[in-house]
Amino acid sequence: MALIVQKYGGTSVGSVERIQAVAQRVYKTVKAGNSIVVVVSAMGKTTDGLVKLATEISPNPNRREMDMLLSTGEQVTIALLSMALQELGQPAISMTGAQVGIVTEAEHSRARILHIETTRLTRHINAGKVVVVAGFQGISSAGEMEITTLGRGGSDTSAVAIAAALGASFCEIYTDVPGILTTDPRLVAEAQLMDAISCDEMLELASLGAKVLHPRAVEIARNYGVPLVVRSSWTDQPGTWVTSAKPQGRSLINLEIARPVDHVEFDTNQAKVALLRVPDKPGVAARLFGEISRQKVDVDLIIQSVHEGNSNDIAFTVTTPILKRAEAVATAIAPALRSQPNPKFDEAEVMVEHNIAKVSIAGAGMIGRPGVAAKMFATLAEAGVNIQMISTSEVKVSCVVDAAQCDRAVNALRTAFEIEAGEQGSRGAGESPCIDSPLPLRPSASLPNCPPVRGVALDLNQARLAIRQLPDRPGMAAKLFGLLAQHNISVDMIIQSQRCRVIDGVPRRDIAFTVSRIDGENAKKMLTQVAAELGWGEVVLDSAIAKVSIVGAGMVGQPGVAAKMFEALAQHQINIQMIATSEIKTSCVVAQEQGVKALQAIHTAFGLAGSEKFVVPA
């Protein structure tokens, strides 16, 4: 007999008829010999309606009172679903987050789960009852017993956390699509259903705006090895499994605020090739990396900085043994990118840097915590280590530094994040997430023909900030991102320009990064206020951008993947404004009005479309 946690979202319980249909599904699962805990959201648009009521009373409602108000939505659903189960003859009991014992931080509207007191929950399960739990909510650990809510995607988070705390066989997330698709079916009707995807890949897709699962829920599943499956509320299709490696024994205390960084990695076998002042027009990146792919040169990090005038810088890292080939390709292409035959005319030129190292911190606890990257930068600054390149993803932050400073950087980071030498994470980025199907409880076997790109995502909710002429010395990145962290502003892509200018004897570079669009104006205002005293140049905000990304663990060791993405954009005359990569993700910033076209072009280029068209229910 399995212990299963099922979660149903707002559309799945949006009417009495739908609640009764959920009750039938739950009843059927119990009759198959399983114990069930059901986590539900508020009905349909209930939460939106409650928010509207609050804003009619106050333009800036108190966050404590908002938690009190919004938590009532789920209480309606749990009571109705319990009644529906009882009408079917199935013993059931409804419980709020507080009654279940979901103990959180005392942070209204965005609390993280500390631990779950499972005694009462287990007693009801052992008595043969279906326990119907209000998702999205908990209670503070302080003596005041304050009702708290978990923020957006809170019901997903509640469900996976309960599954982890109970040691459930698996957690089923029921939604309005048949599983996890290769992209948003509202933008590409032929989006294809995946049988399985790894937690690392899902973390990237979820954080890029794929709304099927919230990143916090995937983070918990990854940390505690909870097998997840995403299924349709309307069909009996098998859905998509989200797989994770067997976790190291992690305490269930401080469940969501556990150590954010699992391990520190480094690679001293690296060199950097940069093309400075390449034309800012469609096709340049496609041409460069297309030729790199044809020459079988495997590239690690790729960054393209924010444009300056009519040109950009593109830099990439390679392993030392293939540096000569990479340099030869870049040198051969550079003249073709110039309108003048000689680089002295301030046009494309190649710069090669030996003796560099890549130092990374990795861990699934980094999501939505702006202070983690800032702490890394501050630690390197305190150790006197200057950062030459930065690459970020949801589970890793990498910095390129001078090879001579690698040991100092690694030791400082291990001390700062309390990592013992030799500690390893749960899985390397290169492991294949593909699995055989059908699946039992914990899918794990890999397939050799896993496609390199699993999904394509579009984020239209970002803004880009660029700071011109930042002094190029240790501590600048720490100061910048520390300020953003103090204001609780999370940063996504970070690009440091390769072009260096000496002004008044001080070497300076531009740095650009993306933030949530709602944070853009506040971030610009805050940074502009401190720019003069810190010796920074102009702060420039651009809110008319879109970020399109490809994700896939199979991208590792395949240099043609990024080139294929860039070529798809070039064929549609879509200019790339910024590029950033990690081991399993490549992201490009393009103009906002070209975002949807970019997504569709890339999805087609990688052959991800299926024969079936998915229609998302209203």
DAURVEN-V959003 format. One record per residue. RES is the residue in one letter. SS is DSSP state (hx for helix, st for strand, lp for the rest). OMEGA is omega as a letter, one per 40 degrees, with the letter a starting at -180 (999 if undefined). D_CENTER is the distance of its C-alpha to the mean C-alpha in whole Angstrom. Layout:
res = [RES,RES]
ss = [SS,SS]
omega = [OMEGA,OMEGA]
d_center = [D_CENTER,D_CENTER]
//
This chain:
res = [M,A,L,I,V,Q,K,Y,G,G,T,S,V,G,S,V,E,R,I,Q,A,V,A,Q,R,V,Y,K,T,V,K,A,G,N,S,I,V,V,V,V,S,A,M,G,K,T,T,D,G,L,V,K,L,A,T,E,I,S,P,N,P,N,R,R,E,M,D,M,L,L,S,T,G,E,Q,V,T,I,A,L,L,S,M,A,L,Q,E,L,G,Q,P,A,I,S,M,T,G,A,Q,V,G,I,V,T,E,A,E,H,S,R,A,R,I,L,H,I,E,T,T,R,L,T,R,H,I,N,A,G,K,V,V,V,V,A,G,F,Q,G,I,S,S,A,G,E,M,E,I,T,T,L,G,R,G,G,S,D,T,S,A,V,A,I,A,A,A,L,G,A,S,F,C,E,I,Y,T,D,V,P,G,I,L,T,T,D,P,R,L,V,A,E,A,Q,L,M,D,A,I,S,C,D,E,M,L,E,L,A,S,L,G,A,K,V,L,H,P,R,A,V,E,I,A,R,N,Y,G,V,P,L,V,V,R,S,S,W,T,D,Q,P,G,T,W,V,T,S,A,K,P,Q,G,R,S,L,I,N,L,E,I,A,R,P,V,D,H,V,E,F,D,T,N,Q,A,K,V,A,L,L,R,V,P,D,K,P,G,V,A,A,R,L,F,G,E,I,S,R,Q,K,V,D,V,D,L,I,I,Q,S,V,H,E,G,N,S,N,D,I,A,F,T,V,T,T,P,I,L,K,R,A,E,A,V,A,T,A,I,A,P,A,L,R,S,Q,P,N,P,K,F,D,E,A,E,V,M,V,E,H,N,I,A,K,V,S,I,A,G,A,G,M,I,G,R,P,G,V,A,A,K,M,F,A,T,L,A,E,A,G,V,N,I,Q,M,I,S,T,S,E,V,K,V,S,C,V,V,D,A,A,Q,C,D,R,A,V,N,A,L,R,T,A,F,E,I,E,A,G,E,Q,G,S,R,G,A,G,E,S,P,C,I,D,S,P,L,P,L,R,P,S,A,S,L,P,N,C,P,P,V,R,G,V,A,L,D,L,N,Q,A,R,L,A,I,R,Q,L,P,D,R,P,G,M,A,A,K,L,F,G,L,L,A,Q,H,N,I,S,V,D,M,I,I,Q,S,Q,R,C,R,V,I,D,G,V,P,R,R,D,I,A,F,T,V,S,R,I,D,G,E,N,A,K,K,M,L,T,Q,V,A,A,E,L,G,W,G,E,V,V,L,D,S,A,I,A,K,V,S,I,V,G,A,G,M,V,G,Q,P,G,V,A,A,K,M,F,E,A,L,A,Q,H,Q,I,N,I,Q,M,I,A,T,S,E,I,K,T,S,C,V,V,A,Q,E,Q,G,V,K,A,L,Q,A,I,H,T,A,F,G,L,A,G,S,E,K,F,V,V,P,A]
ss = [lp,lp,st,st,st,st,st,st,lp,lp,hx,hx,hx,lp,lp,hx,hx,hx,hx,hx,hx,hx,hx,hx,hx,hx,hx,hx,hx,hx,hx,lp,lp,lp,st,st,st,st,st,st,lp,lp,lp,lp,lp,hx,hx,hx,hx,hx,hx,hx,hx,hx,hx,hx,hx,lp,lp,lp,lp,lp,hx,hx,hx,hx,hx,hx,hx,hx,hx,hx,hx,hx,hx,hx,hx,hx,hx,hx,hx,hx,hx,hx,hx,hx,hx,lp,lp,lp,lp,st,st,st,st,lp,hx,hx,hx,hx,lp,st,st,st,lp,lp,lp,lp,lp,lp,lp,lp,st,st,st,st,lp,lp,hx,hx,hx,hx,hx,hx,hx,hx,lp,lp,lp,st,st,st,st,st,lp,lp,st,st,st,st,lp,lp,lp,lp,lp,lp,st,st,st,lp,lp,lp,lp,hx,hx,hx,hx,hx,hx,hx,hx,hx,hx,hx,hx,hx,lp,lp,lp,st,st,st,st,st,st,lp,lp,lp,lp,lp,st,lp,lp,lp,lp,lp,lp,lp,lp,lp,lp,lp,st,lp,lp,st,st,st,hx,hx,hx,hx,hx,hx,hx,hx,hx,lp,lp,lp,lp,lp,lp,lp,hx,hx,hx,hx,hx,hx,hx,hx,hx,hx,lp,lp,lp,st,st,st,st,st,lp,lp,lp,lp,lp,lp,lp,st,st,st,st,lp,lp,lp,lp,lp,lp,lp,lp,lp,lp,lp,lp,lp,lp,lp,lp,lp,lp,lp,st,st,st,st,st,st,st,st,st,st,st,st,st,st,st,st,st,lp,lp,lp,lp,hx,hx,hx,hx,hx,hx,hx,hx,hx,hx,hx,lp,lp,lp,lp,st,st,st,st,st,st,lp,lp,lp,st,lp,lp,st,st,st,st,st,st,st,st,st,hx,hx,hx,hx,hx,hx,hx,hx,hx,hx,hx,hx,hx,hx,hx,hx,hx,hx,lp,lp,lp,lp,lp,hx,hx,hx,lp,lp,lp,st,st,st,st,st,st,st,st,st,st,st,st,st,st,lp,hx,hx,hx,lp,lp,lp,hx,hx,hx,hx,hx,hx,hx,hx,hx,hx,hx,hx,hx,lp,lp,lp,lp,lp,lp,st,st,st,st,lp,lp,lp,st,st,st,st,st,st,st,hx,hx,hx,hx,hx,hx,hx,hx,hx,hx,hx,hx,hx,hx,lp,lp,lp,lp,lp,lp,lp,lp,lp,lp,lp,lp,lp,lp,lp,lp,lp,lp,lp,lp,lp,lp,lp,lp,lp,lp,lp,lp,lp,lp,lp,lp,lp,lp,lp,lp,lp,lp,st,st,st,st,st,lp,lp,st,st,st,st,st,st,st,st,st,st,lp,lp,lp,lp,hx,hx,hx,hx,hx,hx,hx,hx,hx,hx,hx,lp,lp,lp,lp,st,st,st,st,st,st,lp,lp,lp,lp,st,st,st,lp,lp,st,st,st,st,st,st,st,st,st,st,st,hx,hx,hx,hx,hx,hx,hx,hx,hx,hx,hx,hx,hx,hx,hx,hx,hx,hx,lp,lp,lp,lp,st,st,st,st,lp,lp,st,st,st,st,st,st,st,lp,hx,hx,hx,lp,lp,lp,lp,hx,hx,hx,hx,hx,hx,hx,hx,hx,hx,hx,hx,lp,lp,lp,lp,lp,lp,st,st,st,st,st,lp,lp,st,st,st,st,st,st,st,hx,hx,hx,hx,hx,hx,hx,hx,hx,hx,hx,hx,hx,hx,lp,lp,lp,lp,lp,lp,lp,lp,lp,lp,lp,lp,lp]
omega = [a,i,a,i,i,i,i,a,a,i,a,a,a,i,i,a,a,i,i,i,i,i,i,i,i,a,i,a,i,a,i,i,a,i,a,i,a,i,a,i,i,a,i,a,a,a,i,i,i,i,i,i,a,a,i,i,a,i,i,a,i,a,i,a,i,i,i,a,a,a,i,a,a,a,i,a,a,i,a,a,i,i,a,i,i,i,i,a,a,i,a,i,i,a,i,i,i,a,i,a,i,a,a,i,i,a,a,i,i,a,i,a,i,i,a,i,a,a,a,i,a,i,i,i,a,i,i,a,i,i,a,a,i,i,i,a,i,a,a,a,a,a,a,a,a,i,i,i,a,a,a,a,a,a,i,a,i,a,a,i,i,i,i,a,a,a,a,i,i,a,i,i,a,a,a,i,a,a,i,a,a,i,a,a,i,i,i,a,a,i,a,i,i,i,a,i,i,i,a,i,a,i,i,a,a,a,i,i,i,a,a,i,i,a,a,i,i,i,i,i,a,a,a,i,i,i,a,i,i,a,i,i,a,a,i,i,a,i,a,i,i,a,i,i,i,a,i,a,a,a,i,i,a,a,a,i,i,a,a,a,a,a,i,a,i,i,a,a,a,i,a,i,i,i,a,i,i,a,i,a,a,i,a,i,i,a,a,a,i,i,i,i,a,i,i,i,a,a,i,a,i,i,i,a,i,a,i,a,a,a,i,i,i,i,i,i,i,i,a,a,a,a,a,i,a,i,i,i,a,a,i,a,a,a,a,a,a,i,i,a,a,a,i,i,i,i,a,i,a,i,a,i,i,i,i,i,i,i,a,i,a,i,a,a,a,a,i,a,a,a,a,i,i,i,i,a,i,i,i,i,a,i,i,a,i,a,a,i,i,i,a,i,a,a,a,i,a,i,i,a,i,a,a,a,a,a,i,a,a,a,i,a,i,i,a,a,i,i,i,i,i,i,a,i,a,a,i,a,a,a,a,i,a,a,i,i,e,a,i,a,a,a,a,a,a,i,a,a,i,a,a,a,a,a,i,a,i,i,a,a,a,i,a,i,i,i,a,i,i,i,a,i,a,i,a,i,i,i,a,a,i,i,i,i,i,i,i,i,i,a,i,i,i,a,i,a,i,a,a,i,i,a,a,i,a,i,a,i,i,i,a,i,i,i,i,a,a,i,a,a,i,i,i,a,a,a,i,a,a,a,a,a,i,i,i,i,a,i,a,i,i,a,a,a,i,i,i,a,i,a,i,i,i,i,a,i,i,a,a,a,i,i,a,i,a,a,i,i,a,a,i,i,i,a,i,a,i,i,i,a,i,a,a,a,i,a,i,i,i,i,a,a,i,a,a,i,i,i,a,a,a,i,i,a,a,i,a,a,i,a,a,i,a,i,a,a,i,999]
d_center = [34,31,29,26,24,23,21,23,21,23,24,25,28,28,32,35,35,31,32,35,33,30,33,35,32,31,35,35,32,35,38,36,36,33,32,30,28,26,24,24,23,25,27,26,26,27,25,25,29,29,27,29,32,31,31,34,35,33,31,29,30,30,26,28,30,27,26,29,30,26,27,30,28,27,30,32,30,30,34,35,33,35,38,37,37,40,42,41,43,39,39,36,35,33,31,29,26,29,32,29,28,25,25,23,23,25,22,23,21,18,19,17,19,22,24,25,29,30,33,34,31,33,36,36,34,37,40,38,36,33,31,30,27,26,22,20,23,24,27,27,29,31,35,34,32,30,28,24,21,18,16,14,14,16,18,15,15,19,19,17,18,22,22,21,24,26,25,25,25,22,20,21,19,21,20,22,20,22,18,15,16,16,15,16,19,21,20,21,24,24,20,21,20,18,20,18,14,13,11,9,9,8,5,4,6,6,3,6,8,9,11,13,11,9,6,9,11,10,10,13,14,13,15,18,18,18,19,17,18,18,21,23,25,28,28,29,27,25,21,18,18,15,16,16,18,21,20,22,24,22,24,23,24,21,19,16,17,18,18,14,15,17,18,19,20,22,24,27,28,26,28,26,28,27,29,30,31,30,31,28,29,27,28,28,24,25,29,28,25,27,30,28,27,31,32,29,28,24,22,19,18,18,18,20,21,22,25,29,32,31,30,26,26,24,23,22,23,25,27,30,32,31,31,35,33,30,33,35,33,32,35,37,34,34,38,37,35,37,40,42,43,43,40,42,41,38,36,34,34,33,32,32,31,32,31,27,25,21,20,17,15,13,12,10,11,9,7,9,11,13,16,14,14,17,19,18,20,23,23,24,26,28,29,30,27,26,23,24,20,17,14,10,7,4,8,10,12,15,18,21,25,28,29,32,30,27,29,29,25,25,27,26,22,24,26,23,21,24,23,26,27,26,23,21,18,17,17,17,14,18,18,19,17,20,22,26,26,28,26,27,25,23,22,22,25,23,25,26,25,21,20,18,16,15,13,13,11,12,11,15,14,13,16,17,20,22,24,27,29,27,30,29,29,28,26,25,21,22,24,22,18,20,22,18,17,21,20,17,15,12,11,9,11,14,17,21,24,26,29,31,34,36,37,40,40,36,33,31,27,25,21,19,15,13,13,13,16,18,17,19,23,22,21,23,26,25,25,28,30,29,29,33,34,31,33,30,30,29,26,25,23,22,20,21,18,16,13,13,11,12,10,13,14,17,17,18,22,22,23,23,20,19,23,23,20,22,25,23,23,26,28,27,28,24,24,21,21,18,16,14,13,12,13,11,10,12,12,15,16,19,21,20,23,22,19,20,22,20,17,21,22,19,19,23,23,21,23,21,23,25,28,28,26,24,25,23,26,26]
//
